[in-house]
């Protein structure tokens, strides 16, 4: 599969809701000591800043969420539930927080490396099905927090891929958030077997991204 061209920072400097649809069909590629894996994104979630109660940035800037405040085109990685890493593409103009959580994808290159990292996957459709699984397959952890996705020399890079027709894009509530549970800012490609299972949030679940 053609990965397309690498995104520029200006192209990614969008409101997270708008950026979400741009990222569907895009390809994220990561290189580690054991090889390179590329994943076509099929499910994402938008998180704004001070006006979004489910966002890490809702209560202001902290050392943890600083990357989410820009500039656009950087990778925001956070640790959740004491065991998982989740990755986000930062959007908006510098100083205006917002990012898009990468929820799921289809492995399009480096399948052998991906299977070695996820030996429990029951098929190719489950190799990157879910935000924590996606980062695991790509080999992304806290060390990649803040890397520049628009830099050709970066260990993690973002490419345009093939644009998804609007008719194939579905929207719905975000998964597992404790606030703004019904905000329809989850976007996915209809029919992809890699789209994760929807779970409604509530008081017992941390926000994703959570505080």
N, C-alpha and C positions, 0 to 999 in steps of 0.2 A: 504493500500500500504506500502511495506517495504521502509523505508527511507535510508537503507544502513548504511554505517559507516561514522563517522565524518571525514571530510577531515583533513589532516595535513597541516602545513604551507609549507612544502617542496613541496607537491603536487600542491599547488596553486601558487607557485613562478614561473610563466610562463609569456611569452609575452602575452599581453591581447588578441591578435587574437587567439592564441592557447588555452588560458584559456576559451575563449568564447564557443568553442565546448565542452570542458570538463564540463562546467556548464549546458549545455542543458541536461535536464533530472535529474539534481541534485535537491535536496530538501532543501529549506531554511525554518527554523522553528524558530518562535519567541514566547516568553512567556511574557505576560503582566498581569496586575491585574485582567483582566476579562477572562483569559484563554490562551491557546496555539493554534496557527494556523500554519500549514505547507503547503507550496506551492511548487509544482513541476515546475521548470523553463522551459518555452517553447520559450522565446524570450529574447535575450541579445544584447548588443552593445559593441564593443571594443573601448577603447580610450587609446592611447599611451601618451607620454609626450612631450618633446621638439620638436619632429618631427611631431606632429599632431596638426594642427591649430584649430581643434574643441575641443581639450582637455583643461580642466581647468589648466593644468600644462604647457601649451605651452609657457607662458611668465615667467615661473620660480616658485619657491616655495613661498607660502604666508601662513598666518595663516589659511585661508579658506581651502586650498588644501593640507595642510601638511600631512594628513592621506594618501593621494594618493601616497605619496613618499615611502611608506612601513613602516614596513615590510609587506610582503604578508599575506593574510588571515584575514585582518581587514576590517571592513565595513566603507565605506566612504559615508556619508549622507550629501546632500546639499539641500538648500532651493531655489526654482525657481519660478519666476513669482509672488513673494510675497504671495504665497498661498499653494505651494505643496512641499513635500519632495521626493527626489529620492535617491535610494540606489545603491551602487556599491561595488563589491568585488575587493579588491586591489590585484594585481598580481605583477610580476617581482621581481627581487632581491631588497633588502633593499637599498634605495637611488636612484633607477631608477624608475621614476614615471610611473604609468599605472594602469588602472582599467577597470572593465567590468560593464556597467550599466545593472541593472536588469529591463527589460522592461515589461515582462508579465509572468503569470504562471497559473497553475491550482491548486485550493485548494484541497488537498488530506487528510487533517485532520483538525478538528476544524471548520467544515462548519457552525455550528450554531453561533459560535463567529464571523466568517467572515461575515455572513449575517447580524448580528446585527451591525457590523461596516459599512457595505455597503448595507443598506436597499433599495437603488435605483437600485441595480443590477437586470437586467431582467431575469437572469438565472445564473447557476453555471459558465458558460463560461465567464461571464463578471465580476465575483467577483474580479479578479486580472488582468484585461485586460488593461494594460498601466502602466508606471512606477510609477506615483503618486498614482494610485489606488492600485497597489501592496503593496506599503509601508503602505497605509492606512489600508488595510486588515490585514497586519502583525503587525500593531500598532507601526511602526517604525517612529521616528521623530529625531530631532536634538540630543536628549539624547543618541541615539544609535551610534552617530558618533564616530568611533574609536574602537568599541567593537571587541573583538577577536572571529571570527567565528569558530576557531579551538579549543576553550576552552569549555569543557563540561559544565562548570558553567556559561557560557555567556548567556545573555538574548536572543541572536540571534545566531543560530548555522547552519552550512552548512554540508549537508550529500551527499554522492555519488549518491544515487538513482540508477536508471537503465540507463546504457549507451545507448545513442541513436545511431542507425546505421547511418553511414555516408550517406547512400542513402536517409535518411529521413530529412537531414539537408539542409536548403535553406539559401542563402546569398543575400544581396542586400544593397543599400545605407542606411546610418543611417537616423534617423527621425529628422526633424526639426532643423538640425544644420545650422549655418550661414556660416561655412567654411568647405572645403573638403566635399562638399555635395554629391559627387558621389562615395566616398570611400566605397567599399562594405563590411563594417565591422559590419553589422547587421546580426545576425544569428537567425534562428527560426526553430521550428519543423513543418514540412509540415503537414497540416491537422488539427492542433490544433485550436479549436474555440476560444481559449484565446489569440491568436496572435493579436497584436494591429493593427490599421489601419495605413498604410504608409502615411506620409505627408512630402513632400519635403520641405527642409529648404530654407532660403533666407535672405535678408537683414533685413526683418521685424521681424525675429524670433531669439530668443536667442539660443546659442549653447546648446546642451544637451549631456554631461555636458557643460554649458556655462560659460563665464567669467563674 
